[in-house]
Amino acid sequence: MTRKEIENLLKAVKNGQKTVAEALNLLQNFPYTELGFAKIDHHREMRTGYPEIVYCAGKTIEQAIGIFRLMSANENNVIGTRADERMFEAVKEVIPEVVYYPVARIISIRKKRIKASVGKIAVITAGTSDMPVAEEAAVTAELLGNRVIRIYDAGVAGIHRLVDKLPDIKSCRVIIVIAGMEGALASVVGGLVDKPVIAVPTSVGYGANFGGISALLAMLTSCSSGVTVVNIDNGFGAGFSASMINHMK
């Protein structure tokens, strides 16, 4: 429930359009609902502007269905990250309007419109192998009301591919750079633009990449000012943070 929805409810009680009992019925599970295996936070959208987002990895299908069903019944938009095809098919049997983004591994249920941002977010990858993380970032940002420009396979091994897209990149308000291997692309982009850059190291790379540690350390020690870093393979975190920046007035 958003701040505006609560405000409208209180006005309806004041104006006699709703009784106190009706209002209490709507607020009875506020601020959260206890499911035994999860506590669903209905208050989060009022605090942060976004509803609770579900991390699906490690949850059983039955748990995911219970969470999605409750959030959907409360007219919340639902975003479930790191969900596989099997979980999606099971949820779809219960909530037919569910949408699945297979590359991003995101389940989405749209119940209400989210205010669209004015600015755009660029999502840039060093290589095609970084696309799953990039799509997690891009789809997250889109579901949170942002316009996204995707620029994939533009790494430092062929820097001209990035330079060709600089006009598009500079037209964006926030830039997400996703790279594995040595993670150099974030520093390159950070040195070319005057916008905040959110760097996402990925686990893509050969042995000495150490599952993304080499890219993470390179991004953390970037000499380009304005580059911030999220965790390895955390496309969701980058997309969410970029959305918050992009919605700032």
N, C-alpha and C positions, 0 to 999 in steps of 0.2 A: 504494500500500500504506500503510495507516494504522499508527500506533504500536501499536495493539491487535493488529492482524494480525501484525505482526512479533513482538510479545510471545508470542502464541499459537503461532507457528511455533517460536520458541526453546524454549518449554515442551514442545512436541511432540517436539523433538529430545532434550531432556533426559530425557523420560519414555519414550523409545524408540518413540514412535508414528510418527516419521519418521526416516529416515537423514540423515546429513550430506549425502550426495549429492543426496537429494530436496530438502533445504533450499537447497542451492547452486543447484539447477535453478530453484527459485522465485525466487531472488535474483539470478540471472545478469544480468538487465537492470536491476538496481538500481544507481544511482538514476535512470538515464535510458536511453532507447533512441535510437540514431542512425538516422534515416531518410534521411539525405542532405540533404533539403530542410528537415528539422525535427528537433529533439531533444525527445523526449517525456519530460517530467519526472515520473517515478513517485514521486519523493521529496516532491513538493510537499504532498500531503495530510498526510503525517506532520509537515511543518514548520508548515503553516498551518491544517490542519483541513479544507481543501477541495482536491479534485483540480484539475489544470491545466484552465483554461478556454480554449477555442479561439476566436480572433478569425478569422472566416471570410472577411471582405472582403479581396480581393486574393489569396486562395488559389485555385488551380485546383480543379476538382471532383475530379480524381485525387488531389491532395494532401490534400484534406479527407477523402476516403474512406480513404486510407492512415492518417491520424491517428485517425479515428474507429474504424476496424477494430482498430488496435493497442490503443487505450485500452479499447475494449469487451472485447477478448480478455483484457485484464488485470483484468477485473471492476471497472473504474472507471466511475462515473457520468460522463457526458459532457454538457457544455453548450457549444454552438457559437453564438456571437453573430454578428449581421449576416449571416445566411445567407439566400439567396433561395430561391424555390420550386423552381427548377431544380436547385440543389444538394441540396435535401431529397429530391427525387424520385430523384436518382442514388444518394444514400446509402441510401435505403429499399430499393433493389434489392439491396443488399449486406447491410444490417442491417434486417430487416423491422420490428423493434420500435421503430424511431426515431419520435419524435413531433415535430411542427412547430407552432410558434406563429406564425402568419403576421403578425399586427400587430406583435409583438415582434421578429420575424425571428430566432427562436431555435430551434435544433435540440437535442433532448434525448434521451439514452439513459439509462434508469434501470436500473442493475445491482444496486444495494444501497440499503437504506434509510438516509436521513440522519436524525440525531436531531432531533426537532421542538423548536422553541423554545417557551418558555412565553408570552412576550409577543407582541404584534402590531406590524405595521408599517403605517402609513398612507401611501398614495400619492395625492397631491392634484395635480390639474392646473388651470391657469388656464383653458384652453380645450380644446375637442374636438380641435383640431389638434395638441395636445401629446401625444395618446394613444400614438403609436408609441414615443416615448421613455418614457412612463409604463409602457407594457406591457413594455418591455425591463427596466425597474426591477422591476416587480411580479413578472413571471415568473421573473426571476433570483432574487429573494428567496424565492419559493415553491419553486423547485427546490433551494434551499439549506436548506429545512426551516422556513420561516417562514409564519405566517398573515398575510395581507395584506388590508387594507381599501382598496378603491378609491373615491375621491371625485373625479369628473371634472367639468370645466366649472364650476368654483367660483371664478372669478377676481374681481379687484377691481371690474370693471365691474358686477357684481351681488353685492356682498359678503354679502347676506342668504343666498345659497346656501351660503356657507361657514359662516356663523354657525349655520345650522340643523344642521350636521353636527359642531359643536364637541364634543358629548358623545362621539361615536364617535372623533373625533380624539384627545381627551384620554385615551381608554382605551388608546391605543397607546404603545409604549415608544420608538419612533423614528418620525420623520415625514419623508417625502420630498416636497418641493414642486417641481413642474415648471412652468416658465412661460417664455414667449417675450415678444414685445413689449418692455415696459419692465421686466419681471421683478419687479414690486412685491409679488406674492403671498407670496414668501418672507419678506419683512420683516413683513407683516401676520400671518402664521401664527406667526413667531418671537416676536411681541409678545403672543400669546394663550396660549401653552402653556409648560409647564415641562419639555419634553422636547427632546432634540437634534433639530435640523432640518437636513436635508441638502438643499441647493438645487441644482436642475439647470436651468441656462439652456438654452433651445432656440433653434434657428435660425428659429423661426416669427416672422414680422413683416414689416412694410413696409420700404422702402429704408433709412431711417435706423436700422433695427434692426441693420444691418451683419452679417447672418447670425448673430445671437445675441450679438454683442459688447456691445450696449446692455444686454441682460439680464444678461450676465456681470458687467459693471462695476457695475451696480446691486446685484446680489447680493453682490459682493465688498465694496461700501461700505455694506452694510446697517447701520442703526443698531440693529437687534435683536440682542441678545447670544445666542449659542448657535447661530447660523446658520453652517454651513460650506458650501463650494461645490465642486462638481466641474466638469469641463470641459463645454463646449457639447455638448448632445445625448447626454451620457454616462449614459444610464439604467442601463447595466450597472454602472458604477462606484458609482452611488448605491445600487443594490440590494445589491451585494456588501458595501459598507461598513455599510449598515443591518443586514444579516444578522450581521456580526461584532459590532456593538453589541448587537443583540438576543439573541445567544447568550452574552453575558458574564454571569457569575454575580454 
